[in-house]
Amino acid sequence: MIRIRVPDELAATQLKYNGEAGRAFITALPARTTDFLDRWNLRVDGRPMHGVAALVLPVLRADDTPAVLKLQLLDHESEGEPTALRHWNGDHAVRLLDHDPTTGTMLLERLDHTRMLSHLPDAHEATLIIADLLTHLTAAPAPPGIRHLGDIAADMLDQAPRALRHLPDPEPRTLLTDCAAALREVAPDPGDRLLHWDLHHENVLAAHRAPWLAIDPKPLAGDPGFDLWPAINNRFDADDVIWRFDALTDALALDRKRARAWTLARVLQNALWHIKDGDPPQDTELEIARRLRHG
């Protein structure tokens, strides 16, 4: 039997963010990994990797095809991932090879994890690559079963008044109140496109069959304007905010006012998460809101 050691960092983040559900996931992970190696006739082919939420194990299939086994806690963010990947069917995204609906475990094509878009020196070139990926990924309506941006927007607008009252500094409180006001204007028409939601520079990898492919979606059905924020926030440069926003909206042919409102909504979403955890909103996110509010 292959012994799988769960990385300490993954165990810590699961406990921090998911509590007892995270503890149960980590406890079951070694046996679950062994089970899927046997079930799908896989051989381990490298050292385990992990992000905040998943264990990713390089493997070989029975015919020696390289792949990766992704094991993650099934929740409202991860449950739509296989549906989205099947919908994209390898078009500008990693290809899904197999999937277990009960646990959310997936077998994916192997990309080159040593060549992330974050390694590209030119931030403008990286932004345009993300813009091209988003143009294709958000081109069609979301398939059934994907959570809706309209529900998330309504929940944010419900939380915001109470949460923002707890901010001691009036400047970010006013700024985030403006973000909520911008969201309120577009919330009645949340859109229906299939969104990646988390397409930042480390969720884009090089591959043999395509220069760059998207990984790790947390899919939504909604307006593509809600997908721009990660490419603006990652590798943050205050002086680059408006350039990146304009490059993304131009490439996706988005209405600039609506895209601005949905990007401000992403700032609000992150701020609400920080406040819930007892932390202040992040300075970089607030600066994005300041730049977009006047840009």
N, C-alpha and C positions, 0 to 999 in steps of 0.2 A: 504493500500500500504506500502511495506517495504521501509524504507528510507535508502539509501546507501550513506555513507560519503566517498568521495575520500580522501585517505591519502595525507597529505600535501607533503610528500616526493615524492610520485608518480607524483603529479601535477608539482612539481618543476623540476623533471628530464625530464618530457615530454616537458615542456616549454624550458628547456635548450637544449635538443637534437633535438626536432622536431618542435619548433617554433609554427607557427599558426596551423599546422596540429595537434600538441600535445595539443594546447589549445582547439581545436574543439573536440578532442577525450575526454579530461577530462570533458568538458561541457556536452557532450552527454552520459557520462558513467553512471550516476545514472539511467536515463531513459532506457538505453540499458540493464543494469543489470536487472531491473524490467521486461523488455520485455522478456528476456530469461528465467528468473525464471518462468514466466507464460507459455511461449511457450513450454518449456521442462518439465513442471510440477515438479518444484524443490522447496524444502524448505531449507532455510538457516539453517546451522548446526554448526556455529562457527564464529569466528571473521575473517574479511577480512585480507588477506595477500597480499603482493606486493613485486615485485622486482624493477628493474629499469624501466621496460617497461610494466608490466601487473598487473592487479588486479586479484587476485585469491580468490574465495569465496568457503568455504566448504559448501556442500549442500547434501541433501538426495533426491534420485529419488522417484518416486511414490511407488515403491516396497521397500522403505527404504534402498536401496543400497547406501552406501557412495560414493560421487564423489566430484569433484571440478569443478567450473565454472571459466574458464580463459578468461578474456577479455583483448584485446591488440590492439594497433594500427597496422593496416594491412600495412606492408611495404615489401621491397624486402627481408629482413631477415626472417620475420615471415610468409610470404605467403606460404612457402614450408613446414612448420611444420606439418600440418595435412597429407600431402602426405607422408612424411617420417614416421610418426607414423603409418599410415595405412600399409605402406610397412613392417615395423618391426612387426606389429600386436602383440604387447606385449612381443616380444622376446627380453629380456634385455633392454626394454624401457617401459615407462608408456603406458597404453592402451588408445587409443582414443575411446570415447563412442558416441560422436555426434559432428557435426561441421556445422557452418554456413559460407559458402564461401564468402558472401557479406561483412561481418564484420570481419571475422577471429576468431570469438568467438568459443571456444571449450569446450566440456564437457569431462573430463578426469577421469580415475579411481583415487581414493584417495590413496595416499601413506602416509608414516609416516614422516611428515615434521619436526618432532622433532629429527629425526635420520638421519642427513646428513653424508655423507662420511667425511666431514671436521671435524667431531667430533671424528673420529678414531685417537687414539694417535699415532700409528705407521705410519709414512709417507710412508715408503717403502711398507707396506701392502696396503695402500690406492692406491699407484701407480700401484701395481699389479692388484688391483680390476678394476681400470680404464682400464688397458691394456686388461683385460679379456672382459670387456664390449665393447671396441673398436674392439676387434677381431671379435665379433659377429656382431656388428652394421655395420662395413665396409666390410662385407664378400661378399656382392652382388652389382651388378651395381645399380646406382641410377635410380629410375623410371623417366619417362618423366615429364617435367615441373619443375625440380629442377635446380636452377641456377648453372652455370659451373665455376669451379675454373680457367679454361683457360681464361675466360673473366676477372676475378678478377686479375689474374696474369698480363695480358696485361695492365690493367689499372694501376696497381702498377708500372710497368716498365715505363709507360708513365709519371706518376707523379714524380717519384723518382728524376731524375736529377734536376728539378726545385726546388723541396721541399728541397732537401739536401743542395743546395747552400745557403739556409737561416740559416743554423746552424753555429753559430759563433765558436764553439769549433771544431778544426780539428780532434780530436780523434774519437768522435762519428760519425762525418761526414764520415771519412774513414771506420769505422766499418760498417756503414749502406750502404755505397757504395759497400762494400764486400758482404753484404747481397743481394743487388740487383744483383750483378754479379752471386752469387750462384743461385738465382731465374732464371736468364736469361738462365742458363744451362739446367734447368729442365722444363721451361715453355712450350717448344714445345710438351711435353708429359704430360699433366696435370692429366691424369687418369680419371676413370669413376665410382669409388666406391661411395656409399652413405656415406657421412661424416656427423657427428654431428656438428662439428665446435667449439662447446663451452662446451666440456665435462670436466669441472673443478669439484672440490670436492663438491661444493654446488649444482651442478646439478646432483648429484647422491643421491637418497633417498632409505631408507629401505622399504620393503613391506612384507606383509604376504605371498604372493605367491612366492617370490624370495628374496634372501638376499639383493640385490641391483639392482636398476633400474635407467636408465638414463631418465632425463626430459629435457625440454626446448631446443630442437635442433634448430639450425639455419642452416638447411641442405644445403650441396653443393654436386655436382658431381665432384669427383676429386681423388687425390692421398691420401691414408691414412696418409702419412707422414705429411700432413698439419693439422692433428688432434692431434698431440702430444703436441703442445706447452702449452695448458691450464694445463695439468697435471704436467708440468715442472715449470710453472710460479706460479701456486697457491701453497700456503704454501711454498714460495720460500726459498731455502737453496742453496747458491752458491756452496757449497762443494758437493751437491747432484745432480747437473745438469747432469753430465755425467752418473751417476748411473741410474737416472730416464730415460734418453734418451736411454741408452742401454737396460734397462728392457723393455721399450715400443717397441723398434724396434725388440728385440728378440721375444717378445710375438706375435707381428703381422707379424713376418717373413719378415720384410722390408729390402730393400737394404739400408745399413747405410748411404752411401754417398748421395743418393737421399733424404732419410728422413732428413738428416742434412740440405740439401738445402731448403726443404720445411719448416722446422722449422725456419731457418733463414728468410725465406719469411714471416712467421708470425711476427717475430720481426720487419721487415720492415713495414708490414701492420699496426701494432700498432703505430710505430713511425710516419708514414705518417698521421695517425689520430691525434696524439698529435700536430704535426707541423701545421696541418690545423686549429686546435683550438687555436693556438698561444702558445702552451706549449712545453717544451723540452721533448725529449724522456725519458722514465722512466729508472732510473738507474738499476733496477732489470732486465728489458728486455735487456738492453745493456750488462749486465753481462752474461746473457744466451748466447748471440751472441759471446762474448769473449771466454767463456768456450767451446762452440761448434766449434768455428773456429780453436781452437788449440787442441780440445779433440778427 
